[in-house]
Amino acid sequence: MRGFQDHSGNKFQRARMNSRQQDIAESQSLLLELVTLEPTLQQCFKVIESTCLSQGLHCRLDGAEVSERFQTHLDEFWIPFCKGAIRAFFTYGFVPWRSRRISRGDEVPEVIPPGTFSWHTEVGPVEQGRTMNHPQQRKRTRLTDDDTRMVVYR
């Protein structure tokens, strides 16, 4: 049927969804720009890193100091991971990381670099709650933390 128009709202829902996805992508891009280029934030990250990691990482196993080789391993791989994790936590509110195998065969943690992944939050089912703000006790929706999940894409 020529000239038929979709009055069901699907066309508008798709347009809104497209617009929302573009807004989210732009927001994430602006966030990354802010945390990587803003001098004040860079200084804040340096202060936090130096406060938390100025003495390095020291590990004891069963009350004994670890070997020099293991301490070198901590300094080489775990300090950079911790620095990246601090930045990621303050940037995203979570730490995107992966485990990678180095040439010696050990697995080490690595924060996934900014700009190489995207994320969104999905909210699970809602509970119906009651509020006493109105004499007729109108219903309101209340999100449950148990069913909320973060989805990260690479």
N, C-alpha and C positions, 0 to 999 in steps of 0.2 A: 504494500500500500504506500504510494508516493505521498510525501508531505506529512507522513505520520510523525508526530513528535512524542517523545518519551515524557509523559506527565507523571510518572511514578516517583520521580525524585532521584532515581539512580544516577542520572547524569549529573545532578547537582551534588550528590554524595561523593561521586568520583572526583569532581572538581574540587570540593572541599578537602578531600583526602589528599589529593595531589598538592594543593596549596599548603596543607599542614605539613606534609613531608618535606616540601621545599623550605618551609619556615624552620623545621627542626634541623635540617642539614645546614642552613645558614647560621642558626644559633650555635651549633656545634663548631662550625668553622670560626665564628667570631670568638667563641670561648678559647679555642686553640690559639688563635692569634693573640688574644689578651694574655694568656699565661706564658706564651713563648716570647713575646715582644715587649711587654710592659715592664719598664725598669723597676718600678716600685715592687711589683710582684716578684721579679727576679731577685731583688734584694731580700725580700721576705723569705723566699725559698732558701737562700744562702744562710740566713740567720737560723732558720729552723734546722737545716742540715747540719750546720756547725754546732748547734746546741745539742742535737741528738747524737751526732756521729763524730764529734771532735776527738773523742778518745778511741775511736775505732770500734770494732767488735771484738770482744774477748769472750772466749768460750772455755768452759771447763767440762770435762767428762769424768764422772764419778769423783769429783772434787779435785782432779788433777788438771794442770794446764795442758792444753793441746800441743801437738808437735809444731815446730817452726813451719814445717811444710803445710800443715792444715791452716795455721794462722795466715800464711801467705795466700792460701786458697780463699779464705774469708775476705782478706783485704782486696784481692783481685776481682772476685765475683760478687760477693755479698754486699760489700759497701756500695758499689754502683747500683745494685738492685735496690737496696734500701733508699738511696737517694732518689731513684726513679719512682719508687713506691710512694715516697712522701709527696712528690710532685703530683703523681697520678691521683692520690687520695684527695688532695686539696683541689685538684682540677675537676675530677669526675665524681668523687664521692665513693669510688671503688678503685681497686688496683687490677688492671688487666695484665695478666702475666702468663708466661708459658715456661716450660722446662725445655732446655736445649742441651744436647750432648756436645761436649767439647772434645778436642782431639785426644786428650788423655783417657776419654771414655766416661768421665764423670758427667753427671747431669747438674746443671746450674740453673737458677731462676733468672728470668729476663723479663723486664717490664716491656709490654708491647708498645712500640713507639707511637706517639700521637699522630693522628692523620692516617694511620694504616688500618683503622677499624672504625666501625660505627656502632651505636648502641641505642636501645630504647627500653622503656620499662613497660611491662604488661601488668595490668591489674587484674587480679582474679575475681571470682564472683563476689558480689556485694551482699552484705547482710542488711536486712531491714531493721532499723532501730526506731525507737520512739523518742520523741522529744517533747518536753513539757512546756515549750515556748508558747504554745497556742492552746487555748482551752479544749479544742477538739483533738488534741494529741496527734497532729499530722505526722505522717511518716517521713523519715529522712533516710538516705542511704549512708551506710558506714562501710568504709573499705576495711578489709581484713588484711593484716600484715602477712598472715600465713600463706596467702595465695598470690602474693605479689612476687614477680620474678623479673630479673634483669636479663636481657638478651643482648649478647655482644656478637657482632658479625666481623669477620676478617675478610 
